[in-house]
Amino acid sequence: MRRADNILMYMACLLGAVLVQQPRAVVASETMAAVKAAMGRLILGQLQSGPLEGAWAGEEEYTGSIVVGLVDAYAMTCDEDARVAAVAGGNFILRTAAGNYYGDEAYALMCLSQMSPEGPLSVWQVALEDFYRKVSERPQNGTRGYIAQFDRTDPSIAVFYLAHHTVAAFHVDAEDKDIWREALVDHLIRVDDDSATSAVMALGTATWAFATTGWWDDALLDPNGEGASCWQARTFDGLAELLLTHRIVEGDLAGSFYWRFDHSPVAGGPPGGYTEEMVSSALGLTAGGLLDGDPEVVWASRELRDLLVGSIAADGSVRQHLTLGGQAYYSEIGRVLQALAGLTNAADFNLDGRVDGSDLAILAARWNEAGGNCADRNRDGRIDARDLMVLVDNWLTHARHDEAVVF
């Protein structure tokens, strides 16, 4: 394998060198401009000193979601400032959480571990492993006793946190990882329009977690009929199709997603078009290559990408609603960056909508760098032939068509 890697490295570097010598005007893509604007706002808004150093004022409890967005911004732009800010946010989590992490904080530590050259040996992964081990050793019924606290929470909010815990637990191969995922199922089937405030968000987030952890077959979610009636006869591999039924297909909000399962307005407001539902739906549709190539998924993903890019203002802010605006939160920026990372072709290094020689040149220039940086496209801790194959596979599929690449 080492010999093959060396040959492929030589080929990549040689072709990259040839291509960069050929003048070609490259216009910054709208996606790249939006990502950089959002990333810049997060970096500028991060507190640089004091007890809250590394966090964002007024949104300390949402630091996990913001850090995830910064990690994904680094992956999309290779901007070192994004990596530094993500690490500072991670340090705030470690310093203030006292070893007890919200679900999005645990997932943020996972993403930081994947970004770190140390990978499984990083402080981030060690902290995660310690957390899930200590939870399992709790005297009050271990992991199940810890998870019981979510029984008192809105089931859609419980699904959000449990989904992130599930993905993080599987990442570190926690002993009780299956218990976390089973708890996610138990809370998902409690979600309906009467019991939960954000039903579609819960569906999208759970779909993402199940696909990411490999639980994707024709098994019934609720074989014993213990949950809400809307989950009867639903299977894991049917969740993506179910999610698509909650997509708005016409009007000013076309391409976004409804808030409730019954598609009715909420408290006199619009029935959909909220940033959180667009983000969670994007994650659900793109996780694990679900329904890869399905025309409806491709079209829905294209519209979601365009809407999310358009939701980022020139100053990098993101509002709560597509047309009505609303409050601008740093956590919304982080969530949108996470969704855009999933909607963007991993081989499109410069986000110009095509996979070509410019992307190969970027990979070649970073070939000898430590794993964990932005060129580590499969996040396995090494920049090698596997990362090159991500580019080659997409090159053969898309570059010859000279068109935007959408996942």
Protein Blocks (a to p, Z undefined) as FASTA:
>chain_A
ZZmmmmmmmmmmmmmmmmmmpgcdddddfklmmmmmmmmmmmmmpcfedjkgoiaehilm
mmmmmmmmmmmmmmmnopaklmmmmmmmmmmmmmmnnopacfklmmmmmmmmmmpmnlmm
mmklmmmmmmmmmmmmpmglpjmlmmmmmmmgcfklmmmmmmmmmmmmmmnopaklmmmm
mmmmmmmmmgcfklpmblmlmmmmmmmmmmmnopacfbdfblnopacfklgoiafklmmm
mmmmmccfedjkgoiacfbfnlpaeehiafehpfklmmmmmmmmmgghiaihiaklmmmm
mmmmmmmmmmpcfkopacfbfklnpaddfklmmmmmmmmmmmpcfklmnonopacfklmm
mmmmmmmpcehiaklmnonopacfklmmmmmmmmmmmmmnopacdZZ
